[in-house]
Amino acid sequence: MTTKERDYVRDLAKQLHEKAANLAMPERRKKWYALNNGQTREPLVVMKFHGVYEDVYPRPRCEDPLARSIEQTLTYHLTEADFEDDRVIEDIYVVHPDNWFRAYGLDTSARTTAKDSQGKATMGYAAQHPIGDLERDFHLFKKSNWHVDEQLANAKKRKAEVEEAIGDILRITIQFPSPGTSLVYPLCELMGMENMLYAVCDHPERFRQAMEMQTNDLMEYLDEIEQKQAILCNGDSSRVSQDSYGYTDDLPKDGALQRPVTCRDVWGYANSQETVGMSPEMFGEFIFPFIRRYAQRFGLFAFGCCEPVDVIWENCLATLPNLRKLSISPWCNESAFAEKIRGRKIVYHRKPSPNLFAMPDFDEEALARQLKQTVLAASGCPLEITFRDITSVHGEPGRLKRGVNIAKEQIQRYWKP
């Protein structure tokens, strides 16, 4: 890291430190605890951008790998602080444990990336699928492989490196994001979605066997995370999948336990977007038993991404006693579904459609109508609105801040706790 790079990232750290000192932050933190504890006093709004980095964030200036990593983390936070949403800007720099899991031990990284009309690489790609026929190729499935950051050794090493650069400005901390899985996604990567869905009908026993193999491996992986103490309590500002936060009083605080932390002390997460083409009955038979087994390992559980959860509620998701946060995507029947979870201490985590942000003309009135519908439908539920999966703003990053303001306007007009 050059002297110039060091001075630059230290300046970014000072800017974040100043934003974290805003007097609004303690009150925001209280609101997050209340929401995730199941209270319905006030909805919270979060804006995230998942598109091309340079469309919204400053272009990286640092060349040194450590300096660039620090720079990008800090510029993310500083840019997103200007969205004026309800996130808590903490006076910290977060390092995560080096834990990872690869299902079936097969490499699915071979991809052909799509290019735009100017020849520039895009986010689109075509995967190369090594499994053609589940029965014929089942012998290719192997034991899953994984890595566990024993005693958080790798995370502590990275923490020390960052501390040397900016540790006198921000508190450098290790956090444990909610372990997440999509049990069907690896099969889609290996087989292709259409082929995977046919396999449920053509080779049902083999499909169950594949799901059982992966779930057993996941259980071993979680066991090892616990045994090697590569886990921390995450009921604080730690990331919960779905671009959310873990603040809650219903999980133990880090350092409060007189024993090693286990998965029962933390948030977990799963989704099953790839099974949207299945009937609820098939989902309940072939998929949910394995999701339930995974969910039962955790203290609190968040579920869902883009899939409509209303159709798999009655006999599946409703049976999870630790379900605390549920993604309500644009494909859910909002009004009907809110009645099912109202009073159940489950966060109605609304994910509005990102499409309006990417249109040539930003239709603010259409967005306001969508959000009004959400606010009216979810009244009486703990409501969290998270704008996610926005991959383009059509050259107008100011749309992100405006989207937050529109959401807050609708909450102010129509919310009934």
Contacts in CASP RR format, 6 or more apart in sequence:
PFRMAT RR
TARGET T0000
AUTHOR 0000-0000-0000
METHOD contacts of the structure
MODEL  1
MTTKERDYVRDLAKQLHEKAANLAMPERRKKWYALNNGQTREPLVVMKFH
GVYEDVYPRPRCEDPLARSIEQTLTYHLTEADFEDDRVIEDIYVVHPDNW
FRAYGLDTSARTTAKDSQGKATMGYAAQHPIGDLERDFHLFKKSNWHVDE
QLANAKKRKAEVEEAIGDILRITIQFPSPGTSLVYPLCELMGMENMLYAV
CDHPERFRQAMEMQTNDLMEYLDEIEQKQAILCNGDSSRVSQDSYGYTDD
LPKDGALQRPVTCRDVWGYANSQETVGMSPEMFGEFIFPFIRRYAQRFGL
FAFGCCEPVDVIWENCLATLPNLRKLSISPWCNESAFAEKIRGRKIVYHR
KPSPNLFAMPDFDEEALARQLKQTVLAASGCPLEITFRDITSVHGEPGRL
KRGVNIAKEQIQRYWKP
1 9 0 8 1.000
1 62 0 8 1.000
1 64 0 8 1.000
1 66 0 8 1.000
1 67 0 8 1.000
1 165 0 8 1.000
2 64 0 8 1.000
2 67 0 8 1.000
5 61 0 8 1.000
5 62 0 8 1.000
5 63 0 8 1.000
5 64 0 8 1.000
5 67 0 8 1.000
5 71 0 8 1.000
6 67 0 8 1.000
6 165 0 8 1.000
8 61 0 8 1.000
8 62 0 8 1.000
8 67 0 8 1.000
8 71 0 8 1.000
9 62 0 8 1.000
9 67 0 8 1.000
9 70 0 8 1.000
9 71 0 8 1.000
9 74 0 8 1.000
9 165 0 8 1.000
9 166 0 8 1.000
10 165 0 8 1.000
10 166 0 8 1.000
10 169 0 8 1.000
12 70 0 8 1.000
12 71 0 8 1.000
12 74 0 8 1.000
12 75 0 8 1.000
12 78 0 8 1.000
13 70 0 8 1.000
13 74 0 8 1.000
13 93 0 8 1.000
13 166 0 8 1.000
13 167 0 8 1.000
13 169 0 8 1.000
13 170 0 8 1.000
14 169 0 8 1.000
15 74 0 8 1.000
15 78 0 8 1.000
16 74 0 8 1.000
16 77 0 8 1.000
16 78 0 8 1.000
16 81 0 8 1.000
16 89 0 8 1.000
16 91 0 8 1.000
16 170 0 8 1.000
17 91 0 8 1.000
17 169 0 8 1.000
17 170 0 8 1.000
19 78 0 8 1.000
19 81 0 8 1.000
19 89 0 8 1.000
20 89 0 8 1.000
20 90 0 8 1.000
20 91 0 8 1.000
20 92 0 8 1.000
21 91 0 8 1.000
22 89 0 8 1.000
25 88 0 8 1.000
25 89 0 8 1.000
25 90 0 8 1.000
28 86 0 8 1.000
28 87 0 8 1.000
28 88 0 8 1.000
29 88 0 8 1.000
29 247 0 8 1.000
31 41 0 8 1.000
31 42 0 8 1.000
31 44 0 8 1.000
31 86 0 8 1.000
32 44 0 8 1.000
32 86 0 8 1.000
32 88 0 8 1.000
32 245 0 8 1.000
32 246 0 8 1.000
32 247 0 8 1.000
33 247 0 8 1.000
33 248 0 8 1.000
33 249 0 8 1.000
34 41 0 8 1.000
34 42 0 8 1.000
35 42 0 8 1.000
35 43 0 8 1.000
35 44 0 8 1.000
35 247 0 8 1.000
35 347 0 8 1.000
35 382 0 8 1.000
35 383 0 8 1.000
35 384 0 8 1.000
36 245 0 8 1.000
36 246 0 8 1.000
36 247 0 8 1.000
36 248 0 8 1.000
36 250 0 8 1.000
36 324 0 8 1.000
36 325 0 8 1.000
36 347 0 8 1.000
36 382 0 8 1.000
37 248 0 8 1.000
37 249 0 8 1.000
37 250 0 8 1.000
37 345 0 8 1.000
38 324 0 8 1.000
38 345 0 8 1.000
38 346 0 8 1.000
38 347 0 8 1.000
38 382 0 8 1.000
39 382 0 8 1.000
40 380 0 8 1.000
40 381 0 8 1.000
40 382 0 8 1.000
40 383 0 8 1.000
40 417 0 8 1.000
41 417 0 8 1.000
42 411 0 8 1.000
42 415 0 8 1.000
42 417 0 8 1.000
43 375 0 8 1.000
43 378 0 8 1.000
43 383 0 8 1.000
43 384 0 8 1.000
43 385 0 8 1.000
43 411 0 8 1.000
43 415 0 8 1.000
44 86 0 8 1.000
44 383 0 8 1.000
44 384 0 8 1.000
44 385 0 8 1.000
45 85 0 8 1.000
45 86 0 8 1.000
45 384 0 8 1.000
45 385 0 8 1.000
45 386 0 8 1.000
45 387 0 8 1.000
45 404 0 8 1.000
45 407 0 8 1.000
45 408 0 8 1.000
45 411 0 8 1.000
46 85 0 8 1.000
46 86 0 8 1.000
46 87 0 8 1.000
46 243 0 8 1.000
46 244 0 8 1.000
46 384 0 8 1.000
46 385 0 8 1.000
46 386 0 8 1.000
46 387 0 8 1.000
47 80 0 8 1.000
47 83 0 8 1.000
47 85 0 8 1.000
47 386 0 8 1.000
47 387 0 8 1.000
47 400 0 8 1.000
47 401 0 8 1.000
47 403 0 8 1.000
47 404 0 8 1.000
48 80 0 8 1.000
48 243 0 8 1.000
48 386 0 8 1.000
48 387 0 8 1.000
48 388 0 8 1.000
48 390 0 8 1.000
49 55 0 8 1.000
49 56 0 8 1.000
49 80 0 8 1.000
49 390 0 8 1.000
49 393 0 8 1.000
49 397 0 8 1.000
49 400 0 8 1.000
50 388 0 8 1.000
50 389 0 8 1.000
50 390 0 8 1.000
50 391 0 8 1.000
51 123 0 8 1.000
51 390 0 8 1.000
51 391 0 8 1.000
51 392 0 8 1.000
52 123 0 8 1.000
52 391 0 8 1.000
52 392 0 8 1.000
53 72 0 8 1.000
55 392 0 8 1.000
55 393 0 8 1.000
55 395 0 8 1.000
55 397 0 8 1.000
56 79 0 8 1.000
56 393 0 8 1.000
56 397 0 8 1.000
56 400 0 8 1.000
57 72 0 8 1.000
57 75 0 8 1.000
57 76 0 8 1.000
57 79 0 8 1.000
58 75 0 8 1.000
58 79 0 8 1.000
60 68 0 8 1.000
60 71 0 8 1.000
60 72 0 8 1.000
60 75 0 8 1.000
61 71 0 8 1.000
62 68 0 8 1.000
62 70 0 8 1.000
62 71 0 8 1.000
66 161 0 8 1.000
66 162 0 8 1.000
66 165 0 8 1.000
67 165 0 8 1.000
70 93 0 8 1.000
70 162 0 8 1.000
70 165 0 8 1.000
70 166 0 8 1.000
73 93 0 8 1.000
73 94 0 8 1.000
74 93 0 8 1.000
77 89 0 8 1.000
80 87 0 8 1.000
81 87 0 8 1.000
81 89 0 8 1.000
82 401 0 8 1.000
83 400 0 8 1.000
83 401 0 8 1.000
83 404 0 8 1.000
84 401 0 8 1.000
84 404 0 8 1.000
84 405 0 8 1.000
85 404 0 8 1.000
87 245 0 8 1.000
88 237 0 8 1.000
88 245 0 8 1.000
88 247 0 8 1.000
90 237 0 8 1.000
91 170 0 8 1.000
91 171 0 8 1.000
92 170 0 8 1.000
92 171 0 8 1.000
92 172 0 8 1.000
92 173 0 8 1.000
92 237 0 8 1.000
93 162 0 8 1.000
93 166 0 8 1.000
93 167 0 8 1.000
93 170 0 8 1.000
93 171 0 8 1.000
93 172 0 8 1.000
93 173 0 8 1.000
94 173 0 8 1.000
94 174 0 8 1.000
94 175 0 8 1.000
95 155 0 8 1.000
95 158 0 8 1.000
95 159 0 8 1.000
95 162 0 8 1.000
95 172 0 8 1.000
95 173 0 8 1.000
95 174 0 8 1.000
95 175 0 8 1.000
96 155 0 8 1.000
96 174 0 8 1.000
96 175 0 8 1.000
96 176 0 8 1.000
96 177 0 8 1.000
97 149 0 8 1.000
97 152 0 8 1.000
97 154 0 8 1.000
97 155 0 8 1.000
97 174 0 8 1.000
97 176 0 8 1.000
97 230 0 8 1.000
97 231 0 8 1.000
97 232 0 8 1.000
98 147 0 8 1.000
98 149 0 8 1.000
98 154 0 8 1.000
98 155 0 8 1.000
99 146 0 8 1.000
99 147 0 8 1.000
99 148 0 8 1.000
99 149 0 8 1.000
99 179 0 8 1.000
99 225 0 8 1.000
99 230 0 8 1.000
100 146 0 8 1.000
100 147 0 8 1.000
101 144 0 8 1.000
101 145 0 8 1.000
101 146 0 8 1.000
101 181 0 8 1.000
101 217 0 8 1.000
101 218 0 8 1.000
101 221 0 8 1.000
102 144 0 8 1.000
102 145 0 8 1.000
102 146 0 8 1.000
103 144 0 8 1.000
103 186 0 8 1.000
103 214 0 8 1.000
103 217 0 8 1.000
104 141 0 8 1.000
104 142 0 8 1.000
104 144 0 8 1.000
104 186 0 8 1.000
104 190 0 8 1.000
104 210 0 8 1.000
104 213 0 8 1.000
104 214 0 8 1.000
105 142 0 8 1.000
105 143 0 8 1.000
105 144 0 8 1.000
105 145 0 8 1.000
106 130 0 8 1.000
106 140 0 8 1.000
106 141 0 8 1.000
106 142 0 8 1.000
106 190 0 8 1.000
108 127 0 8 1.000
108 128 0 8 1.000
108 130 0 8 1.000
108 186 0 8 1.000
108 189 0 8 1.000
108 190 0 8 1.000
110 127 0 8 1.000
110 128 0 8 1.000
111 125 0 8 1.000
111 126 0 8 1.000
111 127 0 8 1.000
111 128 0 8 1.000
112 125 0 8 1.000
112 126 0 8 1.000
112 128 0 8 1.000
113 121 0 8 1.000
113 122 0 8 1.000
113 124 0 8 1.000
113 125 0 8 1.000
114 121 0 8 1.000
114 122 0 8 1.000
114 124 0 8 1.000
114 125 0 8 1.000
114 126 0 8 1.000
115 121 0 8 1.000
115 122 0 8 1.000
116 122 0 8 1.000
123 391 0 8 1.000
127 189 0 8 1.000
127 192 0 8 1.000
129 189 0 8 1.000
129 190 0 8 1.000
129 191 0 8 1.000
129 192 0 8 1.000
129 195 0 8 1.000
130 137 0 8 1.000
130 140 0 8 1.000
130 190 0 8 1.000
131 137 0 8 1.000
131 140 0 8 1.000
131 187 0 8 1.000
131 190 0 8 1.000
131 191 0 8 1.000
131 195 0 8 1.000
132 191 0 8 1.000
132 195 0 8 1.000
134 191 0 8 1.000
134 199 0 8 1.000
134 202 0 8 1.000
134 203 0 8 1.000
134 206 0 8 1.000
134 207 0 8 1.000
134 210 0 8 1.000
135 202 0 8 1.000
135 203 0 8 1.000
135 206 0 8 1.000
138 206 0 8 1.000
138 209 0 8 1.000
138 210 0 8 1.000
141 210 0 8 1.000
141 213 0 8 1.000
143 217 0 8 1.000
144 213 0 8 1.000
144 214 0 8 1.000
144 217 0 8 1.000
144 218 0 8 1.000
144 221 0 8 1.000
146 217 0 8 1.000
146 221 0 8 1.000
146 224 0 8 1.000
148 221 0 8 1.000
148 224 0 8 1.000
148 225 0 8 1.000
148 228 0 8 1.000
148 230 0 8 1.000
149 155 0 8 1.000
149 228 0 8 1.000
149 230 0 8 1.000
150 228 0 8 1.000
150 229 0 8 1.000
150 230 0 8 1.000
151 228 0 8 1.000
151 229 0 8 1.000
151 230 0 8 1.000
152 174 0 8 1.000
152 229 0 8 1.000
152 230 0 8 1.000
152 232 0 8 1.000
155 174 0 8 1.000
156 174 0 8 1.000
159 172 0 8 1.000
159 173 0 8 1.000
159 174 0 8 1.000
162 172 0 8 1.000
163 172 0 8 1.000
166 172 0 8 1.000
174 232 0 8 1.000
175 232 0 8 1.000
175 234 0 8 1.000
175 236 0 8 1.000
175 237 0 8 1.000
175 238 0 8 1.000
175 239 0 8 1.000
176 231 0 8 1.000
176 232 0 8 1.000
176 233 0 8 1.000
176 234 0 8 1.000
176 238 0 8 1.000
176 266 0 8 1.000
177 234 0 8 1.000
177 238 0 8 1.000
177 239 0 8 1.000
177 240 0 8 1.000
177 241 0 8 1.000
178 234 0 8 1.000
178 238 0 8 1.000
178 239 0 8 1.000
178 240 0 8 1.000
178 241 0 8 1.000
178 246 0 8 1.000
178 266 0 8 1.000
178 267 0 8 1.000
178 268 0 8 1.000
178 269 0 8 1.000
178 298 0 8 1.000
178 302 0 8 1.000
179 222 0 8 1.000
179 225 0 8 1.000
179 263 0 8 1.000
179 266 0 8 1.000
179 268 0 8 1.000
179 269 0 8 1.000
179 298 0 8 1.000
180 241 0 8 1.000
180 268 0 8 1.000
180 269 0 8 1.000
180 270 0 8 1.000
181 218 0 8 1.000
181 269 0 8 1.000
181 270 0 8 1.000
181 294 0 8 1.000
182 270 0 8 1.000
182 271 0 8 1.000
182 272 0 8 1.000
182 273 0 8 1.000
182 274 0 8 1.000
183 211 0 8 1.000
183 214 0 8 1.000
183 215 0 8 1.000
183 218 0 8 1.000
183 270 0 8 1.000
183 272 0 8 1.000
183 287 0 8 1.000
183 290 0 8 1.000
183 291 0 8 1.000
183 294 0 8 1.000
184 196 0 8 1.000
184 272 0 8 1.000
184 274 0 8 1.000
184 275 0 8 1.000
184 287 0 8 1.000
185 273 0 8 1.000
185 274 0 8 1.000
186 214 0 8 1.000
187 196 0 8 1.000
187 199 0 8 1.000
187 210 0 8 1.000
187 274 0 8 1.000
188 196 0 8 1.000
188 274 0 8 1.000
191 199 0 8 1.000
193 274 0 8 1.000
196 274 0 8 1.000
197 277 0 8 1.000
197 278 0 8 1.000
199 206 0 8 1.000
199 207 0 8 1.000
200 207 0 8 1.000
200 278 0 8 1.000
200 282 0 8 1.000
200 286 0 8 1.000
204 286 0 8 1.000
207 286 0 8 1.000
208 286 0 8 1.000
211 286 0 8 1.000
211 287 0 8 1.000
211 290 0 8 1.000
212 290 0 8 1.000
214 290 0 8 1.000
215 290 0 8 1.000
215 293 0 8 1.000
215 294 0 8 1.000
218 294 0 8 1.000
219 293 0 8 1.000
219 294 0 8 1.000
219 297 0 8 1.000
222 263 0 8 1.000
222 297 0 8 1.000
224 230 0 8 1.000
225 231 0 8 1.000
225 263 0 8 1.000
226 260 0 8 1.000
226 261 0 8 1.000
226 262 0 8 1.000
226 263 0 8 1.000
229 260 0 8 1.000
229 261 0 8 1.000
231 261 0 8 1.000
231 262 0 8 1.000
231 263 0 8 1.000
231 266 0 8 1.000
232 238 0 8 1.000
232 254 0 8 1.000
232 261 0 8 1.000
232 266 0 8 1.000
233 251 0 8 1.000
233 252 0 8 1.000
233 253 0 8 1.000
233 254 0 8 1.000
233 255 0 8 1.000
233 256 0 8 1.000
233 257 0 8 1.000
233 261 0 8 1.000
233 265 0 8 1.000
233 266 0 8 1.000
234 240 0 8 1.000
234 246 0 8 1.000
234 251 0 8 1.000
234 266 0 8 1.000
234 267 0 8 1.000
235 246 0 8 1.000
235 247 0 8 1.000
235 248 0 8 1.000
235 251 0 8 1.000
235 253 0 8 1.000
235 266 0 8 1.000
235 267 0 8 1.000
236 246 0 8 1.000
236 247 0 8 1.000
236 253 0 8 1.000
236 254 0 8 1.000
237 245 0 8 1.000
237 246 0 8 1.000
237 247 0 8 1.000
238 245 0 8 1.000
238 246 0 8 1.000
238 267 0 8 1.000
239 245 0 8 1.000
239 246 0 8 1.000
240 246 0 8 1.000
240 267 0 8 1.000
240 268 0 8 1.000
240 269 0 8 1.000
240 302 0 8 1.000
240 325 0 8 1.000
241 268 0 8 1.000
241 269 0 8 1.000
241 271 0 8 1.000
241 302 0 8 1.000
242 269 0 8 1.000
242 302 0 8 1.000
242 304 0 8 1.000
242 305 0 8 1.000
242 325 0 8 1.000
242 327 0 8 1.000
242 349 0 8 1.000
242 351 0 8 1.000
242 386 0 8 1.000
242 388 0 8 1.000
243 386 0 8 1.000
243 388 0 8 1.000
244 302 0 8 1.000
244 325 0 8 1.000
244 349 0 8 1.000
244 384 0 8 1.000
244 386 0 8 1.000
246 267 0 8 1.000
248 300 0 8 1.000
248 324 0 8 1.000
250 300 0 8 1.000
250 324 0 8 1.000
251 265 0 8 1.000
251 266 0 8 1.000
251 267 0 8 1.000
251 299 0 8 1.000
251 300 0 8 1.000
252 261 0 8 1.000
252 265 0 8 1.000
254 261 0 8 1.000
257 265 0 8 1.000
263 297 0 8 1.000
263 298 0 8 1.000
263 299 0 8 1.000
264 297 0 8 1.000
264 298 0 8 1.000
264 299 0 8 1.000
265 299 0 8 1.000
266 298 0 8 1.000
266 299 0 8 1.000
266 300 0 8 1.000
267 298 0 8 1.000
267 299 0 8 1.000
267 300 0 8 1.000
267 301 0 8 1.000
267 302 0 8 1.000
267 324 0 8 1.000
268 295 0 8 1.000
268 297 0 8 1.000
268 298 0 8 1.000
268 299 0 8 1.000
268 300 0 8 1.000
268 301 0 8 1.000
268 302 0 8 1.000
269 301 0 8 1.000
269 302 0 8 1.000
269 303 0 8 1.000
270 291 0 8 1.000
270 294 0 8 1.000
270 295 0 8 1.000
270 301 0 8 1.000
270 303 0 8 1.000
270 304 0 8 1.000
271 303 0 8 1.000
271 304 0 8 1.000
271 305 0 8 1.000
271 306 0 8 1.000
271 307 0 8 1.000
271 327 0 8 1.000
272 283 0 8 1.000
272 287 0 8 1.000
272 291 0 8 1.000
272 304 0 8 1.000
272 307 0 8 1.000
273 304 0 8 1.000
273 305 0 8 1.000
273 306 0 8 1.000
273 307 0 8 1.000
275 283 0 8 1.000
275 287 0 8 1.000
275 307 0 8 1.000
276 306 0 8 1.000
276 307 0 8 1.000
276 308 0 8 1.000
276 331 0 8 1.000
278 286 0 8 1.000
278 287 0 8 1.000
280 311 0 8 1.000
280 312 0 8 1.000
280 314 0 8 1.000
280 315 0 8 1.000
280 316 0 8 1.000
283 312 0 8 1.000
283 316 0 8 1.000
284 312 0 8 1.000
284 315 0 8 1.000
284 316 0 8 1.000
288 312 0 8 1.000
288 316 0 8 1.000
291 303 0 8 1.000
291 316 0 8 1.000
292 316 0 8 1.000
292 319 0 8 1.000
292 320 0 8 1.000
295 301 0 8 1.000
295 303 0 8 1.000
295 320 0 8 1.000
295 322 0 8 1.000
295 323 0 8 1.000
296 322 0 8 1.000
298 322 0 8 1.000
299 322 0 8 1.000
300 322 0 8 1.000
300 324 0 8 1.000
300 325 0 8 1.000
301 320 0 8 1.000
301 322 0 8 1.000
301 323 0 8 1.000
301 324 0 8 1.000
301 325 0 8 1.000
302 323 0 8 1.000
302 324 0 8 1.000
302 325 0 8 1.000
302 326 0 8 1.000
302 327 0 8 1.000
302 349 0 8 1.000
303 309 0 8 1.000
303 317 0 8 1.000
303 320 0 8 1.000
303 323 0 8 1.000
303 325 0 8 1.000
303 326 0 8 1.000
303 327 0 8 1.000
304 326 0 8 1.000
304 327 0 8 1.000
304 329 0 8 1.000
305 327 0 8 1.000
305 329 0 8 1.000
305 351 0 8 1.000
306 327 0 8 1.000
306 329 0 8 1.000
306 330 0 8 1.000
306 331 0 8 1.000
306 351 0 8 1.000
306 389 0 8 1.000
307 327 0 8 1.000
307 329 0 8 1.000
307 331 0 8 1.000
308 329 0 8 1.000
308 331 0 8 1.000
308 332 0 8 1.000
308 333 0 8 1.000
309 317 0 8 1.000
309 326 0 8 1.000
309 327 0 8 1.000
309 328 0 8 1.000
309 329 0 8 1.000
309 332 0 8 1.000
309 337 0 8 1.000
310 332 0 8 1.000
310 333 0 8 1.000
310 336 0 8 1.000
310 337 0 8 1.000
310 340 0 8 1.000
313 337 0 8 1.000
313 340 0 8 1.000
317 323 0 8 1.000
317 326 0 8 1.000
318 340 0 8 1.000
323 346 0 8 1.000
324 345 0 8 1.000
324 346 0 8 1.000
324 347 0 8 1.000
325 346 0 8 1.000
325 347 0 8 1.000
325 349 0 8 1.000
325 384 0 8 1.000
326 341 0 8 1.000
326 346 0 8 1.000
326 347 0 8 1.000
326 348 0 8 1.000
326 349 0 8 1.000
327 349 0 8 1.000
327 351 0 8 1.000
328 334 0 8 1.000
328 337 0 8 1.000
328 348 0 8 1.000
328 349 0 8 1.000
328 350 0 8 1.000
328 351 0 8 1.000
328 374 0 8 1.000
328 378 0 8 1.000
329 351 0 8 1.000
330 351 0 8 1.000
330 352 0 8 1.000
330 353 0 8 1.000
334 350 0 8 1.000
334 373 0 8 1.000
334 374 0 8 1.000
334 377 0 8 1.000
334 378 0 8 1.000
335 373 0 8 1.000
335 376 0 8 1.000
335 377 0 8 1.000
338 348 0 8 1.000
338 377 0 8 1.000
338 378 0 8 1.000
338 379 0 8 1.000
338 381 0 8 1.000
341 348 0 8 1.000
341 381 0 8 1.000
342 380 0 8 1.000
342 381 0 8 1.000
343 380 0 8 1.000
343 381 0 8 1.000
345 382 0 8 1.000
346 381 0 8 1.000
346 382 0 8 1.000
347 381 0 8 1.000
347 382 0 8 1.000
347 383 0 8 1.000
347 384 0 8 1.000
348 378 0 8 1.000
348 381 0 8 1.000
348 382 0 8 1.000
348 383 0 8 1.000
348 384 0 8 1.000
349 384 0 8 1.000
349 386 0 8 1.000
350 374 0 8 1.000
350 378 0 8 1.000
350 383 0 8 1.000
350 384 0 8 1.000
350 385 0 8 1.000
350 386 0 8 1.000
351 386 0 8 1.000
351 387 0 8 1.000
351 388 0 8 1.000
351 389 0 8 1.000
352 367 0 8 1.000
352 370 0 8 1.000
352 371 0 8 1.000
352 374 0 8 1.000
352 385 0 8 1.000
352 387 0 8 1.000
352 407 0 8 1.000
353 370 0 8 1.000
354 387 0 8 1.000
354 388 0 8 1.000
354 389 0 8 1.000
354 390 0 8 1.000
354 391 0 8 1.000
356 362 0 8 1.000
356 363 0 8 1.000
356 366 0 8 1.000
356 367 0 8 1.000
356 370 0 8 1.000
357 387 0 8 1.000
357 390 0 8 1.000
357 392 0 8 1.000
357 393 0 8 1.000
357 394 0 8 1.000
357 399 0 8 1.000
357 400 0 8 1.000
357 403 0 8 1.000
358 390 0 8 1.000
358 391 0 8 1.000
358 392 0 8 1.000
358 393 0 8 1.000
358 394 0 8 1.000
359 394 0 8 1.000
360 394 0 8 1.000
362 394 0 8 1.000
362 396 0 8 1.000
362 399 0 8 1.000
362 402 0 8 1.000
364 402 0 8 1.000
364 403 0 8 1.000
364 406 0 8 1.000
367 403 0 8 1.000
367 406 0 8 1.000
368 406 0 8 1.000
368 409 0 8 1.000
368 410 0 8 1.000
371 385 0 8 1.000
371 406 0 8 1.000
371 407 0 8 1.000
371 410 0 8 1.000
372 410 0 8 1.000
372 413 0 8 1.000
372 414 0 8 1.000
374 383 0 8 1.000
374 385 0 8 1.000
374 410 0 8 1.000
375 383 0 8 1.000
375 410 0 8 1.000
375 411 0 8 1.000
375 413 0 8 1.000
375 414 0 8 1.000
375 415 0 8 1.000
376 414 0 8 1.000
379 414 0 8 1.000
379 415 0 8 1.000
379 416 0 8 1.000
379 417 0 8 1.000
380 416 0 8 1.000
380 417 0 8 1.000
383 415 0 8 1.000
385 407 0 8 1.000
387 400 0 8 1.000
387 403 0 8 1.000
387 404 0 8 1.000
387 407 0 8 1.000
390 400 0 8 1.000
393 399 0 8 1.000
393 400 0 8 1.000
END
